[in-house]
């Protein structure tokens, strides 16, 4: 595919990282717009100056994974890093916007873990694999894998503390 048809983030990994950080910053700004927390209150919660909050929000490249978690938690939000395959290994379309993942999660009933997600899935003969969810999608959950993932995450969390 020629250069004109590629997404700008395909040029360098720095561009790709910047897009991810800018997408994250937009989520924070949306949260700040609806309140109840102001930029000043956010700065107080983070124990930084209002100028520093403004600087970070205006220059997404300042984010680290740690600072992303700090900002999200200060706003009463959570953050997750998702690696995914989308049949676009050369990144001609750019990264999928986080809003897509958020809307899909909400569409599935906002499950907190694999167990909640699997409880939303009920047998249904209308779908080829016999499964359907409250959100009318056909998704299968491997509970053994889900338990292993949660167990590993709990072990890692214990090691960090």
SERO-4910 file (N, C-alpha, C, O; in steps of 0.05 Angstrom, whole numbers):
BEGIN
 pado doro    nc1    nc2    nc3   cac1   cac2   cac3    cc1    cc2    cc3    oc1    oc2    oc3
  Unk    A     17    -23      0      0      0      0     18     25      0     38     25     14
  Unk    A     11     45    -16     28     68    -18     27     85      8      8     82     24
  Unk    A     46    103     10     49    120     34     25    137     39     18    142     63
  Unk    A     11    146     19    -13    163     23    -36    149     36    -53    161     48
  Unk    A    -37    122     32    -59    107     43    -54     95     71    -71     81     82
  Unk    A    -30    100     82    -24     89    108    -31    110    130    -30    134    126
  Unk    A    -38     99    153    -44    116    176    -18    129    185      3    116    184
  Unk    A    -19    153    195      5    168    203     21    153    225     45    157    227
  Unk    A      7    136    241     21    122    262     38     99    252     54     87    267
  Unk    A     35     92    226     51     70    215     80     78    210     97     61    205
  Unk    A     86    104    210    113    114    203    133    106    224    155     97    217
  Unk    A    127    110    250    146    103    271    131     93    296    107     98    299
  Unk    A    145     79    313    134     69    338    127     93    356    108     92    371
  Unk    A    143    114    354    138    138    370    111    150    363     96    159    380
  Unk    A    104    151    337     78    160    328     56    143    339     35    153    348
  Unk    A     60    117    339     40     98    349     36    102    378     13    103    387
  Unk    A     57    104    394     55    109    423     42    136    428     25    137    447
  Unk    A     48    156    413     36    182    417      5    180    413    -10    192    428
  Unk    A     -3    166    392    -32    163    387    -46    149    410    -68    157    418
  Unk    A    -34    128    421    -45    114    444    -48    133    468    -68    134    481
  Unk    A    -26    148    473    -26    167    496    -47    190    491    -60    198    510
  Unk    A    -49    199    466    -69    220    460    -97    210    464   -114    224    474
  Unk    A   -102    185    456   -128    173    460   -134    171    490   -157    176    498
  Unk    A   -115    163    506   -118    161    535   -124    189    547   -142    192    563
  Unk    A   -109    209    538   -113    237    547   -142    246    541   -154    259    558
  Unk    A   -152    239    518   -179    247    511   -200    235    530   -219    247    537
  Unk    A   -194    210    539   -212    198    558   -212    213    585   -233    217    597
  Unk    A   -189    222    593   -187    237    618   -201    264    615   -216    272    633
  Unk    A   -197    277    592   -210    303    588   -240    300    587   -254    318    597
  Unk    A   -250    279    576   -279    274    576   -290    271    604   -311    282    611
  Unk    A   -275    257    621   -283    253    648   -282    280    663   -300    286    679
  Unk    A   -262    296    658   -260    322    671   -283    340    662   -293    357    678
  Unk    A   -292    338    637   -314    355    627   -340    350    641   -355    368    647
  Unk    A   -345    324    647   -371    317    660   -369    319    691   -390    318    704
  Unk    A   -345    323    701   -342    326    730   -347    301    745   -349    280    733
  Unk    A   -348    303    771   -348    327    787   -320    338    793   -318    358    807
  Unk    A   -299    325    783   -272    333    790   -262    354    770   -266    351    746
  Unk    A   -250    375    780   -238    396    763   -208    391    760   -197    374    774
  Unk    A   -195    405    742   -166    403    738   -152    409    764   -132    396    771
  Unk    A   -162    429    779   -149    437    804   -151    414    824   -132    408    838
  Unk    A   -175    402    826   -179    379    845   -162    355    837   -151    341    854
  Unk    A   -159    351    811   -142    329    801   -114    334    809   -100    316    819
  Unk    A   -104    358    806    -77    365    815    -73    360    844    -53    349    853
  Unk    A    -93    367    860    -91    363    889    -90    333    896    -74    324    913
  Unk    A   -106    317    882   -106    288    887    -79    276    879    -70    257    891
  Unk    A    -67    287    858    -42    276    848    -18    288    863      5    279    860
  Unk    A    -23    308    879     -2    322    894     18    335    875     42    333    879
  Unk    A      7    347    854     23    362    834     10    389    830    -12    394    839
  Unk    A     23    406    815     11    433    809     -9    430    787     -9    411    771
  Unk    A    -27    450    786    -47    451    764    -32    454    737    -41    443    717
  Unk    A    -10    468    738      7    471    713     17    445    703     19    440    679
  Unk    A     25    427    722     35    401    714     13    384    702     17    370    682
  Unk    A    -11    385    713    -34    371    702    -39    381    673    -42    365    655
  Unk    A    -39    407    670    -44    419    644    -22    410    624    -28    403    601
  Unk    A      3    410    633     26    402    616     22    373    607     27    367    584
  Unk    A     15    355    625     12    327    619    -11    323    599     -9    308    580
  Unk    A    -33    336    605    -57    333    587    -52    345    559    -64    336    540
  Unk    A    -35    366    558    -30    379    532     -7    366    517     -3    372    493
  Unk    A      8    349    530     30    335    516     29    305    524     44    297    542
  Unk    A     12    290    510      9    262    517     35    245    518     35    224    531
  Unk    A     55    254    505     80    239    505     93    238    533    112    223    537
  Unk    A     83    255    552     94    255    579     84    231    595     94    227    617
  Unk    A     65    216    586     54    194    601     72    170    602     84    162    582
  Unk    A     73    158    625     85    131    629     62    113    637     40    123    643
  Unk    A     66     88    637     44     70    646     36     76    675     13     76    682
  Unk    A     56     82    692     51     89    720     34    115    721     14    116    736
  Unk    A     42    136    706     27    161    708     -1    158    696    -20    171    706
  Unk    A     -4    141    676    -31    136    666    -49    124    688    -72    132    691
  Unk    A    -38    105    703    -53     92    724    -59    113    746    -81    113    757
  Unk    A    -40    130    753    -44    150    773    -66    170    765    -84    175    781
  Unk    A    -65    179    741    -86    198    732   -113    185    731   -133    197    739
  Unk    A   -115    161    720   -140    147    719   -152    142    746   -175    148    751
  Unk    A   -135    133    765   -145    127    792   -154    153    806   -173    153    820
  Unk    A   -139    175    801   -146    200    814   -174    210    804   -187    225    817
  Unk    A   -181    201    780   -207    209    769   -229    188    774   -251    190    764
  Unk    A   -221    168    790   -241    146    796   -244    127    773   -265    114    771
  Unk    A   -224    126    756   -226    108    732   -205     86    735   -188     86    753
  Unk    A   -207     67    718   -186     46    716   -174     47    688   -185     59    670
  Unk    A   -152     34    685   -139     33    660   -130      4    654   -123    -10    673
  Unk    A   -131     -4    629   -122    -30    621   -107    -27    595   -114    -10    579
  Unk    A    -87    -44    592    -72    -44    567    -80    -69    551    -79    -91    562
  Unk    A    -89    -65    527   -100    -87    511    -83    -90    485    -82    -71    469
  Unk    A    -71   -113    482    -58   -119    456    -78   -136    440    -91   -153    451
  Unk    A    -81   -130    415   -101   -143    399    -92   -147    371    -73   -133    362
  Unk    A   -104   -165    357    -99   -169    328   -124   -159    313   -146   -166    320
  Unk    A   -119   -144    292   -142   -134    277   -139   -137    246   -150   -122    231
  Unk    A   -123   -157    238   -118   -162    210   -105   -138    196   -110   -133    172
  Unk    A    -90   -122    211    -76    -99    200    -48    -97    212    -41    -78    225
  Unk    A    -32   -118    207     -5   -119    219     14    -96    211     32    -90    225
  Unk    A      9    -85    187     26    -63    178     15    -36    188     27    -15    182
  Unk    A     -7    -36    203    -18    -12    215    -27      9    195    -23     33    199
  Unk    A    -39      0    173    -48     19    153    -72     35    162    -77     57    152
  Unk    A    -87     24    181   -111     38    192   -106     51    219   -123     65    229
  Unk    A    -83     47    231    -77     58    258    -90     41    280   -104     22    274
  Unk    A    -84     49    305    -95     34    327   -125     39    330   -135     60    323
  Unk    A   -139     19    340   -168     22    345   -171     40    369   -158     37    390
  Unk    A   -189     59    367   -195     78    388   -206     64    412   -221     45    410
  Unk    A   -197     73    436   -206     60    461   -236     61    465   -247     44    479
  Unk    A   -249     80    453   -278     82    455   -292     57    444   -313     49    453
  Unk    A   -279     45    423   -290     20    412   -291     -1    433   -311    -15    437
  Unk    A   -268     -4    447   -266    -25    468   -286    -18    491   -299    -36    501
  Unk    A   -288      7    498   -306     15    520   -335      9    512   -350     -2    529
  Unk    A   -343     16    488   -370     11    480   -377    -19    478   -398    -27    486
  Unk    A   -357    -35    469   -361    -64    468   -364    -75    496   -381    -93    501
  Unk    A   -348    -66    515   -349    -75    542   -376    -68    554   -389    -84    567
  Unk    A   -386    -43    550   -412    -35    559   -434    -52    547   -453    -60    560
  Unk    A   -431    -57    521   -450    -73    506   -453   -101    517   -474   -113    517
  Unk    A   -431   -112    528   -431   -138    540   -440   -137    570   -439   -158    583
  Unk    A   -449   -114    579   -459   -112    606   -438   -104    627   -443   -107    651
  Unk    A   -416    -94    618   -394    -85    635   -384   -106    655   -382   -100    679
  Unk    A   -378   -130    645   -369   -151    664   -342   -144    677   -325   -132    664
  Unk    A   -340   -151    702   -315   -146    717   -294   -167    713   -270   -163    717
  Unk    A   -303   -191    705   -284   -213    701   -297   -234    682   -319   -230    672
  Unk    A   -282   -255    676   -291   -276    658   -316   -290    669   -333   -299    654
  Unk    A   -318   -292    696   -341   -306    707   -366   -291    703   -387   -303    696
  Unk    A   -365   -265    706   -389   -248    700   -396   -250    671   -420   -252    664
  Unk    A   -376   -249    654   -381   -250    625   -394   -277    618   -413   -278    603
  Unk    A   -383   -299    629   -394   -325    623   -423   -328    633   -439   -343    621
  Unk    A   -430   -314    655   -457   -316    665   -477   -302    647   -501   -307    649
  Unk    A   -467   -284    631   -484   -269    612   -489   -285    587   -506   -277    570
  Unk    A   -474   -306    583   -477   -322    559   -496   -346    564   -491   -361    583
  Unk    A   -516   -348    548   -536   -369    552   -539   -385    526   -535   -374    504
  Unk    A   -545   -411    529   -548   -427    504   -571   -416    487   -592   -407    497
  Unk    A   -567   -416    461   -587   -406    443   -584   -421    417   -562   -420    405
  Unk    A   -605   -433    407   -604   -449    383   -603   -432    358   -598   -442    336
  Unk    A   -608   -406    360   -608   -388    336   -580   -383    326   -577   -375    303
  Unk    A   -559   -387    342   -532   -381    334   -518   -407    327   -523   -428    339
  Unk    A   -500   -407    307   -486   -431    298   -472   -446    320   -472   -471    320
  Unk    A   -460   -432    339   -445   -447    360   -463   -452    384   -453   -462    404
  Unk    A   -488   -445    382   -507   -450    404   -504   -431    427   -516   -436    448
  Unk    A   -489   -410    425   -485   -391    447   -495   -364    439   -493   -356    416
  Unk    A   -505   -350    459   -512   -322    455   -510   -308    481   -510   -321    502
  Unk    A   -508   -282    481   -505   -267    506   -528   -248    509   -545   -245    491
  Unk    A   -529   -235    532   -549   -214    536   -547   -192    515   -566   -178    509
  Unk    A   -523   -190    504   -518   -169    484   -522   -179    455   -516   -165    436
  Unk    A   -533   -204    453   -538   -216    427   -514   -219    409   -515   -213    385
  Unk    A   -492   -227    421   -468   -234    406   -462   -263    412   -470   -273    432
  Unk    A   -447   -276    394   -440   -303    400   -410   -304    409   -393   -301    392
  Unk    A   -406   -308    434   -380   -308    446   -377   -333    463   -396   -340    478
  Unk    A   -355   -346    462   -349   -369    479   -328   -361    499   -308   -348    491
  Unk    A   -331   -369    524   -311   -363    544   -300   -389    554   -315   -407    562
  Unk    A   -274   -392    554   -260   -415    564   -255   -410    594   -237   -395    601
  Unk    A   -271   -422    612   -269   -416    640   -242   -425    652   -232   -413    671
  Unk    A   -230   -446    641   -204   -455    651   -183   -433    646   -167   -427    663
  Unk    A   -184   -422    622   -165   -400    615   -171   -376    633   -153   -363    642
  Unk    A   -197   -370    636   -204   -347    653   -194   -350    681   -183   -330    692
  Unk    A   -197   -373    692   -187   -378    720   -157   -375    721   -146   -364    740
  Unk    A   -143   -386    701   -114   -384    700   -104   -355    698    -85   -348    711
  Unk    A   -118   -339    682   -111   -311    678   -115   -296    705    -98   -281    713
  Unk    A   -137   -301    718   -143   -287    743   -123   -296    765   -114   -279    781
  Unk    A   -116   -321    765    -97   -331    785    -70   -319    781    -57   -310    800
  Unk    A    -61   -317    756    -35   -305    749    -35   -276    757    -15   -266    768
  Unk    A    -57   -262    750    -58   -233    757    -57   -229    787    -44   -210    797
  Unk    A    -71   -246    802    -70   -244    832    -42   -249    842    -33   -235    861
  Unk    A    -28   -268    831     -1   -274    840     18   -250    834     34   -243    851
  Unk    A     15   -238    811     31   -215    803     25   -192    822     44   -178    831
  Unk    A      0   -188    828     -8   -166    845      5   -170    873     13   -150    886
  Unk    A      5   -194    883     17   -200    909     47   -195    909     58   -184    928
  Unk    A     60   -202    887     89   -197    884     95   -168    884    116   -160    895
  Unk    A     78   -152    871     83   -123    870     81   -110    897     96    -92    904
  Unk    A     62   -119    913     58   -107    939     79   -117    958     79   -110    981
***
